[in-house]
Amino acid sequence: MHPWLADLRHDLLKRAVWPARDLQAFGQQDIEALRDGLLRLTDDEGNEVSALLLFAQRRRTAPPGAACDAFERAVHKAIAALDEPWPAPLHAVLALEPAFEALARSVEGK
């Protein structure tokens, strides 16, 4: 995996999607866990940032050909869904995974 993708996966995707997977697996509804995964991330300088800001920072160093717009839209949708009734927030956060996979294919030329 391209190092840029690996960093993005570790710093953003894992923090957002893994708690959502756990909630889905255990049939739980914890909007705060989803909020934490999208709104309380840490950037390279140790600052607390949202997933949107973190991605904007990372996007500046995106490899050529990275289809960032669709992933950014998915992040926007996930954050907006936090104010919707359950299970919309869960589904929106889980949708980040296929959006990331599409981004990865664009970077890796597959």
Backbone hydrogen bonds, N-H to C=O, Kabsch-Sander energy under -0.5 kcal/mol:
donor,donor_aa,acceptor,acceptor_aa,energy
6,A,2,H,-2.5
7,D,3,P,-2.4
8,L,4,W,-2.2
9,R,5,L,-3.1
10,H,6,A,-2.4
11,D,7,D,-3.0
12,L,8,L,-2.2
13,L,8,L,-1.7
14,K,9,R,-3.1
16,A,12,L,-1.8
17,V,13,L,-3.3
18,W,13,L,-0.5
18,W,14,K,-1.3
20,A,16,A,-1.0
21,R,17,V,-2.7
22,D,18,W,-2.2
23,L,19,P,-2.5
24,Q,20,A,-2.5
25,A,21,R,-2.8
26,F,22,D,-2.1
27,G,23,L,-0.6
27,G,24,Q,-0.8
28,Q,23,L,-2.3
30,D,28,Q,-0.5
33,A,30,D,-0.5
34,L,30,D,-1.4
35,R,31,I,-2.6
36,D,32,E,-2.8
37,G,33,A,-1.7
38,L,34,L,-1.0
38,L,35,R,-0.8
39,L,35,R,-3.5
40,R,35,R,-0.5
40,R,36,D,-1.5
41,L,49,V,-3.1
43,D,47,N,-2.4
46,G,43,D,-1.9
49,V,41,L,-2.7
51,A,38,L,-3.6
54,L,50,S,-2.7
55,F,51,A,-2.5
56,A,52,L,-2.1
57,Q,53,L,-2.4
58,R,54,L,-2.4
59,R,55,F,-2.8
60,R,56,A,-0.9
60,R,57,Q,-0.6
61,T,58,R,-1.6
62,A,59,R,-1.8
66,A,63,P,-1.9
68,C,66,A,-1.7
71,F,67,A,-0.7
72,E,68,C,-2.7
73,R,69,D,-2.3
74,A,70,A,-2.0
75,V,71,F,-2.1
76,H,72,E,-2.5
77,K,73,R,-2.8
78,A,74,A,-2.3
79,I,75,V,-2.4
80,A,76,H,-2.7
81,A,77,K,-2.2
82,L,78,A,-0.6
82,L,79,I,-1.1
83,D,80,A,-1.4
84,E,81,A,-2.1
88,A,85,P,-1.7
91,H,87,P,-2.5
92,A,88,A,-2.3
93,V,89,P,-2.2
94,L,90,L,-2.5
95,A,91,H,-1.5
96,L,93,V,-1.7
97,E,94,L,-1.3
99,A,95,A,-1.5
100,F,96,L,-2.5
101,E,97,E,-2.4
102,A,98,P,-2.1
103,L,99,A,-2.0
104,A,100,F,-3.0
105,R,101,E,-2.3
106,S,102,A,-1.9
107,V,103,L,-1.8
108,E,104,A,-2.9
109,G,105,R,-0.8
110,K,105,R,-2.0
